[in-house]
Amino acid sequence: MPEKTPPVSGGKERVLVAAGLFVLCLVPILLAPFPPAADLPQHIAQVRLFKTALAAPGGPYVIQWLGPNNLIYAFLLAFWEILPIGVVARAALILIVFLWLAAIHGLGAGRGRSLAAAVVASLLVFNQSFYWGFLNFLVGFPAFVLWFALTTKEPRRTSWKLWAALAGTSLLLYGSHALWFAAGGMWLVVIGLANRAPVKTLLLRLSTLLPCGIIALLWYPRLAAARATSGFDTAAHWSPLFDRLASFLDAAFGGLRGPVEAAAFVFILLWAAISIWQNRDRLGRVMDRNLLTAAVFFLAIVAIAPDKYMNTIFFSARWFPAALIFLLLALPAPSFRRLPAKALALTAALAFFAATAVAWRAYEAGELSGFAASLERLPESPRLMGLDLIKESEIIKDRPFLQLFAYGQVFKGGELNFSFAEHYSGLVAYRAKRDVRWTIGLEWAGSAVKRSDFAFFDFVLANGDEKDHKTLSSFVELAPVTSSGRWRLYRVRK
């Protein structure tokens, strides 16, 4: 058995620290009514489409009741019913933060690991998948932590109570994301071999995957066929190894431009390196072998899996934060002469989340100017085209504006030039392939729009600079509805 770290933190202290970190994480979210999480509005729009599909069973939408990836929508539907629509986006991210912090600190407490290490691991809550708004994937991490806790138990005899718990948790993995369900199955084999589990025990535990596994086998061919016929890139793509190594910083965080995330990443690496060096003579006794096995397991996925597959971006990179979290918890906290490890970790967390709050506020105030006013001017049930002519933010990495136009459907309903209903991997999908006669992919490349595309819509919501808006205003097909800010609304003249 591994030698546990000294019990320097009681349960009450752990709860207070985790609660304090949760409050710190709330600040940036509360400061941004439209948080920089790219896919978030499309996920909330799925709730609107769900209610539409329920009201019109024979309509254009079909509910995929048995598909994976739907667990997050149970929460979103609840938020939709009890909260103002304008609050649902922030409530979704608050839920994700709460679940991740609960999983990290619960795992650390359950394994007797350092509270300081759990604090450092908490920095990884604001990761690349978080900024891309992969809500269904994000909700899978807490489910896997529960799966980890159950699969690392070693009962002296077969326990049907444990079998039932594993079967229930496998349903959570399947409901969160198909990738987490697949990872859970592979993990069962890995941890079984690592802990030399009897074949009978391993097979019995694998049997808990059968119900959802059969459904997944029936679901996946339909997904592949639907995406292929919809024109999505379903091939596997690998980047060169050096490029993959160079992207580790963005894989861990991937949100803020500037030095903040680089400093946090270096801090995490130094924390782990110092711990390994200080404990080099007794590392096998003080580290948690099961946690380390999980870290290596996720690192292997990062190294081997493709960068993109079945139109799923960051297919491999999205596992990197989980790998770092398990690694940090597996190692004992390093010791420092002038400052306790816990105090240093809390100072780093305070600085990181404060910098995040400042960045999110600047993003909301500057780069979303005119956005809320444009949404307010939309009528009910419009056919809305979204154009992002700026693409990249000066504050947030990657493409935070990518799906913002979907808030038009969230607040007012109607139809969009692109919807997640075309992905066939969420709660709601189109019953049949949509008749798209405008330029495909405008959400990614707004500059590719043709003037003939406007005829298929009632309004255009555009993100651009003054030159872009001057050009759009000159088109006879468009009549400006709003006239200030980076985001402006145009009515299509029929």
C-alpha positions in Angstrom: 0.0 0.0 0.0 1.3 3.5 -0.8 2.4 5.6 2.1 -0.2 8.4 2.6 0.7 12.0 3.1 0.5 13.3 6.6 -3.1 14.1 7.7 -2.4 17.9 8.0 -5.9 18.9 6.8 -9.2 17.9 8.4 -12.5 17.5 6.6 -13.8 20.8 7.8 -10.7 22.7 6.5 -11.0 20.9 3.1 -14.6 21.9 2.8 -13.8 25.5 3.7 -10.9 25.7 1.2 -13.0 24.1 -1.6 -15.8 26.6 -0.9 -13.4 29.5 -1.0 -12.1 28.3 -4.3 -15.7 28.0 -5.6 -16.4 31.6 -4.7 -13.2 32.7 -6.5 -14.4 30.8 -9.6 -17.8 32.5 -9.4 -16.4 36.0 -9.8 -15.5 35.9 -13.5 -18.7 34.0 -14.4 -20.9 36.5 -12.6 -19.1 39.4 -14.3 -19.9 38.0 -17.8 -23.6 37.6 -18.8 -22.3 35.9 -22.0 -19.3 33.9 -20.9 -16.4 33.1 -23.3 -17.4 29.4 -23.7 -17.7 28.9 -27.5 -20.3 26.1 -27.7 -22.3 27.1 -24.6 -25.1 29.0 -26.5 -25.7 26.1 -28.9 -26.1 23.7 -25.9 -28.7 26.0 -24.4 -30.4 26.3 -27.8 -30.9 22.5 -27.7 -33.2 23.1 -24.7 -35.3 25.5 -26.8 -35.4 22.9 -29.7 -36.3 20.1 -27.2 -39.4 22.1 -26.1 -40.2 22.7 -29.8 -39.9 19.0 -30.6 -42.1 18.1 -27.7 -44.8 20.6 -28.8 -44.7 19.3 -32.4 -43.9 15.6 -32.4 -44.1 15.3 -36.2 -42.1 18.5 -36.8 -38.5 19.0 -38.2 -36.8 17.9 -34.9 -36.5 14.5 -33.3 -35.4 13.9 -29.7 -32.6 11.4 -29.3 -33.7 9.9 -26.0 -31.2 7.0 -25.9 -28.2 8.7 -27.4 -25.2 9.5 -25.2 -24.0 13.1 -24.3 -27.4 14.0 -22.9 -26.8 14.2 -19.1 -25.9 17.9 -19.2 -29.3 18.7 -20.8 -31.1 17.3 -17.7 -29.5 20.2 -15.7 -30.1 22.7 -18.5 -33.7 21.8 -18.7 -34.1 22.3 -15.0 -32.3 25.7 -15.1 -34.6 26.7 -18.0 -37.6 26.0 -15.9 -36.6 27.7 -12.7 -34.3 30.6 -13.8 -34.6 33.5 -16.2 -33.3 32.5 -19.6 -30.6 35.1 -19.4 -29.1 33.4 -16.4 -29.0 29.8 -17.8 -25.6 30.2 -19.4 -23.9 31.3 -16.2 -25.7 28.7 -14.2 -24.4 26.0 -16.5 -20.8 27.1 -16.0 -21.3 27.4 -12.3 -22.6 23.9 -12.2 -19.5 22.7 -14.1 -17.2 24.5 -11.7 -19.0 23.1 -8.7 -18.8 19.5 -10.0 -15.1 19.7 -10.9 -14.1 21.2 -7.6 -16.2 18.7 -5.7 -14.6 15.9 -7.7 -11.0 17.1 -7.2 -11.3 17.8 -3.5 -13.5 14.8 -2.9 -11.0 12.6 -4.6 -8.1 14.1 -2.7 -9.9 13.7 0.6 -10.9 10.1 -0.2 -7.4 9.1 -1.1 -5.8 11.0 1.8 -3.9 13.3 -0.5 -2.5 16.8 0.2 -5.0 19.6 0.3 -2.3 21.9 -1.2 -2.1 19.6 -4.2 -5.9 19.7 -4.6 -5.8 23.5 -4.6 -3.2 23.5 -7.4 -5.3 21.0 -9.3 -8.2 23.3 -9.0 -6.5 25.8 -11.4 -7.3 23.3 -14.2 -11.1 23.8 -13.9 -10.7 26.7 -16.4 -9.3 24.5 -19.1 -9.5 24.4 -22.9 -12.7 22.3 -22.9 -14.2 24.9 -20.5 -13.5 27.8 -22.8 -14.8 25.9 -25.8 -18.0 25.1 -23.9 -17.8 21.3 -24.3 -20.4 21.0 -21.5 -21.3 17.3 -22.1 -17.6 16.3 -22.1 -16.9 18.5 -19.0 -19.7 16.9 -17.0 -18.1 13.5 -17.6 -15.0 14.2 -15.5 -16.9 14.1 -12.1 -18.6 10.9 -13.3 -15.2 9.4 -14.1 -13.9 10.3 -10.6 -16.8 8.3 -9.1 -15.9 5.5 -11.6 -12.3 5.7 -10.5 -13.3 5.4 -6.8 -15.4 2.4 -7.5 -13.0 0.6 -9.8 -10.1 0.9 -7.4 -11.9 -0.8 -4.6 -10.6 -4.3 -3.9 -13.4 -6.3 -2.1 -12.4 -9.6 -0.7 -15.4 -11.3 -2.3 -17.7 -10.5 -5.1 -20.0 -7.6 -4.1 -23.3 -7.2 -6.0 -23.7 -3.9 -4.3 -20.5 -2.7 -5.9 -21.6 -4.2 -9.2 -24.9 -2.2 -9.1 -22.9 1.0 -8.2 -20.6 0.4 -11.2 -23.6 -0.2 -13.5 -25.2 3.0 -12.4 -22.0 5.0 -12.8 -21.5 3.5 -16.3 -24.9 5.0 -17.1 -23.6 8.4 -15.9 -20.5 8.0 -18.1 -22.6 7.1 -21.2 -25.0 10.0 -20.4 -22.2 12.5 -20.1 -20.2 11.7 -23.3 -19.6 8.7 -25.5 -15.8 9.4 -25.1 -16.0 9.1 -21.3 -17.9 5.9 -21.7 -15.2 4.5 -24.0 -12.5 5.7 -21.6 -14.3 4.1 -18.7 -14.3 0.8 -20.4 -10.6 1.0 -21.3 -9.8 2.1 -17.7 -11.5 -1.0 -16.3 -9.0 -3.2 -18.2 -6.0 -1.0 -17.4 -6.7 -0.8 -13.6 -7.6 -4.5 -13.5 -4.3 -5.5 -15.1 -2.3 -3.0 -13.0 -3.8 -4.3 -9.7 -3.7 -8.0 -10.9 -7.5 -8.4 -10.5 -8.8 -12.0 -10.9 -10.2 -12.7 -14.3 -13.6 -13.4 -12.8 -13.7 -10.0 -11.0 -12.5 -8.2 -14.2 -15.1 -9.8 -16.4 -17.9 -9.2 -13.8 -17.0 -5.5 -13.7 -16.8 -5.3 -17.5 -20.3 -6.7 -17.6 -21.6 -3.5 -16.1 -20.9 -1.8 -19.4 -23.1 -4.1 -21.4 -26.4 -2.3 -21.3 -25.0 1.1 -22.4 -22.5 -0.6 -24.7 -25.2 -2.3 -26.7 -27.0 1.0 -27.1 -23.7 2.7 -28.1 -23.1 0.1 -30.8 -26.5 0.8 -32.2 -26.1 4.6 -32.0 -22.6 5.1 -33.4 -23.2 3.9 -37.0 -26.1 6.3 -37.3 -24.0 9.1 -36.0 -21.2 8.3 -38.5 -23.6 8.1 -41.4 -25.4 11.3 -40.4 -22.2 13.3 -40.1 -20.8 11.9 -43.3 -24.0 12.8 -45.3 -24.1 16.2 -43.7 -20.7 17.1 -45.1 -18.6 17.0 -41.9 -15.0 15.9 -41.9 -15.2 12.5 -40.2 -11.6 11.4 -40.9 -8.9 11.0 -38.2 -6.2 13.6 -38.2 -2.9 13.5 -36.3 -0.5 16.5 -35.9 3.3 16.0 -35.7 4.6 15.0 -32.2 6.5 18.3 -31.8 3.3 20.4 -32.5 1.4 18.3 -30.1 4.0 18.8 -27.3 4.0 22.6 -28.1 0.2 22.7 -27.6 0.3 21.3 -24.0 -0.1 24.7 -22.5 -3.3 25.4 -24.5 -4.5 21.9 -23.8 -4.2 22.5 -20.0 -5.8 26.0 -20.0 -6.4 27.4 -23.5 -8.4 30.5 -22.4 -6.5 33.7 -21.7 -4.0 35.5 -23.9 -1.0 36.8 -22.2 1.4 35.4 -19.6 -1.1 34.4 -16.9 -1.8 30.8 -18.1 1.9 30.3 -19.0 2.8 31.2 -15.5 0.2 28.9 -14.1 1.4 26.0 -16.3 5.0 26.5 -15.3 3.9 26.6 -11.6 2.2 23.3 -12.0 5.2 21.7 -13.7 7.6 23.0 -11.1 5.3 21.9 -8.3 5.3 18.3 -9.7 9.1 18.4 -10.4 10.0 19.6 -7.0 7.8 17.0 -5.4 9.4 14.2 -7.4 12.9 15.5 -6.6 12.3 15.9 -2.9 10.8 12.4 -2.6 13.0 10.6 -5.1 14.3 8.1 -2.5 10.9 7.2 -1.3 8.6 8.0 -4.2 7.1 4.6 -4.4 6.0 4.8 -0.8 4.5 8.3 -0.7 2.7 8.5 -4.1 -0.7 7.0 -4.8 -0.2 4.3 -7.4 -3.8 4.2 -8.6 -3.9 7.9 -9.1 -0.6 7.8 -11.0 -1.9 5.0 -13.1 -4.9 7.2 -14.1 -2.6 10.0 -14.9 -0.5 7.8 -17.2 -3.7 6.4 -18.7 -4.9 9.9 -19.7 -1.5 10.9 -20.9 -1.4 7.9 -23.2 -4.7 9.0 -24.7 -3.2 12.5 -25.3 -0.2 11.0 -27.0 -1.9 8.3 -29.1 -5.4 9.6 -30.0 -6.0 11.7 -33.1 -6.3 15.5 -32.8 -9.6 15.4 -34.6 -11.9 12.6 -35.4 -15.6 12.4 -36.5 -15.6 16.2 -36.6 -14.7 16.2 -32.9 -12.0 18.8 -32.3 -9.3 18.5 -29.6 -10.1 14.8 -29.6 -6.8 14.0 -27.7 -6.0 17.3 -26.0 -9.2 17.5 -24.0 -7.9 14.6 -21.7 -4.8 16.6 -20.7 -6.3 18.5 -17.7 -7.5 15.2 -16.3 -4.1 13.7 -16.6 -2.5 16.7 -14.7 -5.2 16.6 -12.0 -4.5 12.9 -11.3 -0.8 13.4 -11.4 -0.9 16.3 -8.9 -3.0 14.3 -6.5 -0.8 11.2 -6.9 2.3 13.1 -5.7 2.9 14.4 -2.2 3.0 18.2 -1.9 6.5 19.7 -2.1 7.9 21.5 1.0 9.2 25.1 0.9 11.4 26.8 3.4 9.7 30.2 3.7 6.1 29.5 2.8 3.9 26.5 3.6 2.8 24.6 0.4 -0.8 25.2 1.2 -0.3 29.0 1.5 1.7 29.1 -1.8 -1.1 27.1 -3.6 -3.8 29.3 -2.3 -1.9 32.4 -3.3 -1.4 31.1 -6.8 -5.1 30.2 -7.0 -6.2 33.7 -5.9 -3.9 35.4 -8.4 -5.0 33.1 -11.3 -8.8 33.4 -10.7 -8.5 37.2 -10.1 -6.6 37.6 -13.4 -9.4 35.5 -15.1 -12.1 37.7 -13.7 -10.3 40.9 -15.0 -9.9 39.3 -18.4 -13.5 38.2 -18.6 -14.8 41.6 -17.6 -12.7 43.3 -20.3 -13.9 40.8 -22.9 -17.6 41.4 -22.0 -17.2 45.2 -21.9 -15.1 45.6 -25.0 -15.5 42.8 -27.4 -19.3 42.1 -26.9 -20.3 45.8 -27.3 -23.7 46.0 -29.0 -24.4 42.3 -28.6 -27.1 42.5 -25.9 -28.8 45.4 -27.7 -28.9 43.5 -30.9 -30.5 40.5 -29.2 -33.2 42.7 -27.7 -34.2 44.0 -31.1 -34.8 40.6 -32.6 -38.5 39.6 -33.0 -39.8 36.2 -32.1 -39.0 33.2 -34.2 -36.6 34.8 -36.7 -34.5 33.1 -39.3 -31.2 34.4 -38.2 -27.8 34.4 -39.9 -24.7 34.8 -37.7 -21.5 36.3 -39.1 -18.3 36.5 -37.2 -16.0 38.7 -39.3 -13.4 39.3 -36.6 -12.9 35.7 -35.6 -10.2 36.0 -32.9 -10.4 37.9 -29.7 -7.6 40.0 -28.3 -8.3 38.7 -24.8 -9.6 35.1 -25.1 -7.8 32.4 -27.2 -9.2 30.5 -30.1 -12.8 31.4 -31.3 -15.0 32.7 -28.4 -17.4 34.4 -30.9 -18.0 31.3 -32.9 -21.5 30.3 -31.7 -22.6 33.5 -30.0 -25.3 34.1 -32.6 -27.1 31.0 -31.2 -28.2 33.2 -28.3 -30.7 34.6 -30.8 -32.4 31.1 -30.9 -32.0 30.8 -27.1 -33.9 34.0 -26.4 -36.3 34.3 -29.4 -36.5 30.8 -31.0 -36.6 30.5 -34.8 -33.9 29.0 -37.0 -30.1 29.6 -37.5 -27.8 29.2 -40.4 -26.1 26.5 -38.3 -27.4 24.5 -35.3 -26.1 21.6 -33.2 -29.2 19.8 -34.4 -27.1 19.1 -37.5 -24.4 17.3 -35.4 -26.7 14.3 -34.5 -24.8 13.9 -31.2 -26.9 15.9 -28.8 -30.4 15.8 -27.4 -32.2 17.1 -30.5 -31.4 16.5 -34.1 -33.1 17.3 -37.5 -35.5 14.5 -38.5 -34.1 14.7 -42.0 -31.2 16.4 -43.6 -31.8 20.1 -43.7 -32.2 21.8 -47.1 -29.2 24.2 -46.9 -29.0 26.5 -50.0 -26.7 29.1 -48.5 -23.0 28.9 -48.0 -22.0 26.2 -45.6 -19.7 26.9 -42.7 -20.5 30.6 -42.2 -20.1 30.1 -38.5 -16.4 29.4 -39.0 -15.8 31.7 -42.1 -18.2 34.6 -42.0 -16.1 36.4 -44.7 -17.2 33.7 -47.2 -20.8 34.9 -47.1 -22.4 35.8 -50.5 -25.1 38.4 -50.9 -27.4 35.8 -52.3 -27.2 34.0 -48.9 -29.1 36.8 -47.2 -32.3 35.9 -49.0 -32.8 32.8 -46.9 -32.9 34.7 -43.6 -34.8 37.5 -41.9 -32.0 39.0 -39.9 -28.2 39.0 -39.8 -26.3 39.4 -36.5 -22.7 40.4 -37.4 -19.5 40.9 -35.4 -17.2 43.2 -37.1 -15.2 46.4 -37.1 -16.3 49.7 -38.5 -15.1 48.8 -42.0 -17.0 45.6 -41.9 -20.2 47.3 -40.8 -19.8 50.0 -43.4 -19.7 47.3 -46.1 -22.7 45.5 -44.7 -24.7 48.7 -44.4 -24.0 49.5 -48.1 -25.7 46.3 -49.3 -29.1 46.9 -50.6 -30.2 43.6 -49.2 -29.6 44.7 -45.6 -31.1 47.5 -43.4 -29.3 48.3 -40.2 -31.4 47.8 -37.0 -28.7 48.8 -34.6 -25.8 51.2 -35.4 -23.2 51.0 -32.6 -20.9 48.5 -31.1 -19.0 45.6 -32.6 -22.1 43.5 -32.8 -24.9 44.9 -34.9 -28.2 43.6 -36.2 -29.4 43.9 -39.8 -32.9 43.2 -41.2 -33.0 41.5 -44.6 -35.0 43.4 -47.1 -37.2 41.1 -49.0 
